[in-house]
Each structure stands twice: as C-alpha cells, then as structure tokens.
Amino acid sequence: MFAVIYRWRVEEKDAEEFRRRWHDITVEIMAHHGGGGSRLHRAENGDWVAYARWPSKDHRDRAFAELSKKTTATPQREGMAVLIEESWLRITDDLLIPEADLPSAFR
C-alpha cells in the first residue's frame, strides 16, 4: 500500500470551492475507482495538503484517467489550484488511530 502526499497552492478566494471539489472528487474515487481514502489539511503557510492511500501507482493512474474521461472540471485544470508537490510513500508501519477510536482529547 502507498500513501501519496499532495500539496496545492490555492488563492484564498477559491479556498472553499477547492475544498468542496476535493471532497466530491475524493468520494468519487473511493466509491468507483479503488482509492483508499484521503485527508485534507491546511498548512500554516496556507497551502492545502492531502494524504491519500492507494494500492499502487497503477491504480491511481487508472483512476485519474477514468475520471478525466468523465469530466475536465478539476480545480487544477481550471487554474484554481496549483499542484506543487506529489510524494509517493510506501507504507511500512501503520499506527494511525482510526477517528472513531481516538481518545476524547481529540474531540
């Protein structure tokens, strides 16, 4: 399994639309294209950072190719977001606690 870190620069005026579209695209990927879910974060410098899980780079490439056939409307293609980083990481150990099992201090 792989984790991929994506980092985007998004103008503040486009931030909420970017967030909404990221959510919709991620739900589509999980439901129909084999994605393992993702988390979106806002960095201290204002960049948007997502962590996504994929079984392989080939799975991700096929999913993105299938999505591009369905729609050309993505934040990057529309100039709303600039991808400034994509880093592939092979997961070797996973000790991340699922949201439902986090201690109460996290709620």
Steps between C-alpha positions, in 0.01 A plus 500: 500500500613853427427840644527804279543853625359770276562869567315780321518875501149648484395865498293587808204599282494142362563316828145389583425395141829308489410325824152407374634370171780303671232335715277410203789361294631299796157347566477404130847343513416296811162386367594414142876497444668302780640784706569437868380834631667829568532780752523867410699739717577869503869575564621794707619674183152472346577211262253213478646154568329167446608156607348223286536121500530289185571129444752599229601782267335308216166505688530876548596561137203295373262677739617845387478394133143377550407818683644717226272326247196591713585862567755763415387713791764465769644781709844453340370499143296812568799687644346510849781295654865444419644162593840573651584156640413134454700259714453122491568316825498124551320432828720278717330539840153639572427615853248771411198466729166496316289811568233306691762358738684821586514602867252768609772769501478494117129584491 
